[in-house]
Amino acid sequence: MKSGSSGAQPPGPKPRVVGVGAGQVGFGPAAAAPATAPSRNPAEGERGVLKVLWVSQHKLLREEERQLRLYAQRLGLRLELDKYGGKVPSTEWLVKNKILADGYKIVIVVLPLSMVAHLVEFGRRAGFEVWRPKMERLHFDRRLPCPEFDPATDVMVPTLDEDGDPVFLHNRFVRFEKVIDLKLVTEAIEVG
């Protein structure tokens, strides 16, 4: 909120900080706080516009886009949503050539954790937020399409089961989450 605006806002939810532990791949359910209003005015670049960049080779789901539009509307802004599905050679390249070049205030990424961690650091300094789509794992299925599949919210990811047989992991979009921090917690292994 800019200084000079009237009305105090109640404090937002306290971020939960967790590390990526042994056996945990990707984000855990508590790795980020729920998406909240950007800490800076999201319309700094263009008045009345919330500029969002989707960075993923995965297609944006209808429910994801609907929630982004509702979020912008709640802020009294018009959503400008751009998608980038190409190769991301480095976080530096993404920040310089896409995010800062076009003035995005929110960047939604499906990228490796190391890249997400760097983006969060860049975002703190440059004034943009890094979000991720929170997906719920429903089940593994050998059938395609799954009878429970909803094209507005769901994705079927090809993978292998514990026996090495091909199956589909059925995931469902739940919400967006703002990535506050990523930490790798390690412990030395004593050998001999």
C-alpha positions in Angstrom: 0.0 0.0 0.0 1.4 3.4 -0.9 2.1 5.9 1.9 -0.6 8.5 1.9 -3.4 6.1 1.3 -6.2 6.1 3.8 -7.4 3.3 6.0 -5.3 0.8 7.8 -5.2 -2.8 6.5 -5.2 -5.7 8.9 -2.0 -7.7 8.9 -1.9 -10.5 6.3 -1.3 -14.1 7.1 2.1 -14.9 8.7 4.3 -16.7 6.1 5.2 -20.3 7.0 8.8 -21.0 6.3 9.9 -24.6 5.6 12.9 -26.2 4.0 13.0 -28.9 1.3 13.6 -32.0 3.4 14.8 -35.4 2.5 12.4 -37.2 0.3 10.5 -34.0 -0.5 10.6 -33.1 -4.2 9.3 -29.7 -5.2 7.2 -27.5 -2.9 5.6 -28.9 0.2 2.1 -27.9 1.1 3.4 -25.3 3.5 6.2 -23.9 1.4 4.5 -20.6 0.6 1.9 -18.3 2.1 -1.4 -17.9 0.2 -1.3 -15.2 -2.4 -2.0 -11.8 -1.0 -2.1 -8.3 -2.5 1.4 -7.3 -3.8 3.4 -5.3 -1.2 4.0 -2.5 -3.8 1.4 -0.9 -5.9 1.0 -3.4 -8.8 0.0 -0.6 -11.1 3.2 1.3 -10.8 4.2 0.8 -14.4 0.8 1.4 -16.0 -2.1 2.9 -14.1 -5.0 0.6 -13.7 -3.2 -2.5 -15.0 -2.0 -5.6 -13.2 0.8 -7.0 -15.4 1.2 -10.8 -14.9 3.7 -13.1 -16.7 3.0 -16.9 -16.8 6.3 -18.7 -17.3 5.7 -22.4 -17.9 5.6 -25.0 -20.7 2.3 -26.0 -19.1 -0.9 -24.6 -20.5 -2.7 -22.0 -18.3 -5.9 -23.6 -17.0 -9.3 -21.8 -17.3 -9.6 -21.7 -13.5 -6.1 -20.3 -13.1 -7.0 -17.5 -15.5 -10.4 -16.9 -13.8 -8.7 -16.5 -10.4 -6.2 -14.1 -11.8 -8.9 -12.0 -13.3 -10.8 -12.0 -10.0 -7.7 -11.0 -8.1 -7.0 -8.0 -10.5 -10.7 -7.1 -10.2 -10.5 -7.1 -6.4 -7.6 -4.6 -6.7 -9.6 -2.5 -9.1 -7.3 -3.2 -11.9 -7.4 -4.7 -15.4 -5.5 -7.9 -15.9 -2.8 -7.9 -18.6 -1.7 -11.6 -18.8 1.2 -12.7 -21.0 2.5 -16.2 -21.4 6.1 -17.4 -22.0 6.6 -21.1 -22.7 10.0 -21.0 -24.2 13.4 -22.1 -22.8 14.6 -20.1 -19.8 18.4 -20.2 -20.0 18.9 -18.5 -16.6 17.0 -16.5 -14.1 19.1 -13.5 -15.0 18.0 -13.8 -18.6 14.4 -14.1 -17.6 14.5 -11.1 -15.3 16.4 -8.9 -17.7 14.7 -9.9 -21.0 11.1 -10.5 -19.9 10.2 -9.4 -16.4 12.0 -6.0 -16.1 11.8 -5.3 -19.8 8.0 -5.4 -19.8 7.4 -4.2 -16.2 5.6 -7.3 -14.8 4.6 -7.1 -11.1 3.6 -10.8 -10.7 5.5 -13.7 -12.3 3.9 -17.1 -12.0 6.4 -19.9 -12.6 6.6 -23.6 -13.0 10.4 -23.9 -13.0 13.1 -25.8 -11.1 13.4 -24.9 -7.4 16.9 -23.4 -7.8 15.5 -21.0 -10.4 12.5 -20.1 -8.3 14.8 -19.3 -5.3 16.9 -16.9 -7.5 13.7 -15.3 -8.9 12.4 -14.6 -5.4 15.7 -12.9 -4.5 15.6 -10.8 -7.8 12.0 -10.0 -7.1 12.7 -8.6 -3.6 15.2 -6.2 -5.1 13.3 -5.3 -8.3 9.8 -5.1 -6.9 8.0 -8.1 -8.5 6.4 -11.1 -6.8 6.9 -14.7 -7.6 3.8 -16.9 -7.5 3.2 -20.6 -8.2 0.1 -22.6 -8.9 -0.7 -24.9 -6.0 -1.8 -28.3 -7.3 -3.4 -31.1 -5.4 -2.4 -34.7 -6.3 -5.6 -36.7 -6.6 -4.4 -40.1 -7.8 -2.6 -42.2 -10.4 -4.7 -43.5 -13.2 -4.1 -45.8 -16.1 -7.2 -44.6 -18.0 -7.1 -41.5 -20.1 -9.3 -39.6 -19.8 -10.0 -40.2 -16.1 -13.7 -40.1 -15.4 -13.1 -37.5 -12.7 -11.1 -35.2 -15.1 -12.3 -31.5 -15.2 -10.5 -29.6 -18.0 -11.0 -26.3 -16.2 -8.9 -27.3 -13.2 -7.1 -30.6 -13.9 -3.9 -31.9 -15.6 -2.9 -35.4 -16.3 0.9 -35.8 -16.1 2.5 -38.9 -17.7 4.8 -40.7 -15.3 5.7 -44.2 -14.2 4.4 -46.2 -11.2 6.6 -48.0 -8.7 6.9 -51.0 -11.1 8.0 -48.8 -14.0 4.6 -49.0 -15.8 3.2 -45.9 -17.5 0.5 -44.2 -15.6 -1.0 -40.6 -15.4 -0.7 -38.5 -12.3 -4.0 -36.6 -11.9 -3.4 -33.1 -10.4 -6.0 -30.4 -9.7 -5.4 -26.7 -9.4 -6.3 -25.4 -5.9 -5.0 -21.7 -5.7 -2.1 -19.5 -6.3 0.6 -19.1 -3.7 3.1 -16.3 -3.3 6.6 -17.7 -2.8 8.1 -15.9 0.2 11.3 -17.9 0.5 12.9 -21.2 -0.4 15.5 -22.8 1.9 17.6 -25.9 1.6 18.2 -27.4 5.0 21.2 -29.8 5.1 23.0 -31.9 7.6 26.6 -33.2 7.3 26.9 -37.0 6.7 29.6 -38.6 8.8 31.2 -41.5 6.9 33.6 -43.8 8.8 
